[in-house]
Amino acid sequence: MADNTLRIVVERNPSQSKLSELNIKCWPKWGCSPGKYQLKFDAEETCYLLKGKVRAYPKGSSEFVEFGAGDLVIIPKGLSCTWDVSIAVDKHYKFESSSPLPSPSPPPSSSSSSSYQ
């Protein structure tokens, strides 16, 4: 049985002011050709489709969520799904890190290791 708490949220044609506020044009881009892709999201992803059409089938469910060009989509952390891409996708995306991973120890700062020569 599918976990209903992991839901894909689609906002159709968000306003330009919202897109500007999210600074979407500065997000990385990703694209894929038509086909089926097994995906697992280890972090929440927010993406804005510039072009394409996708049916996302959450693992263990026969239902799908459809989204495409002009849609702002939020995919929850932990979701496994199959993307059935009927029209090649080009999108801006970003991953949320709601609980940041511990960062590795920083290198010694230049001020503490400076040598006066």
Buried (B, 14 or more C-beta within 10 A) or exposed (E): EBBEEBBBEBBEEBEEEEBEEBEBEEBEEEEBEEEEEEEEBEBBBBBBBBEBBBBBBBBEBEEBBEBBBEBBBBBBBEBBBBBBBEBEBBBBBBBEEEEEEEEEEEEEEEEEEEEEE
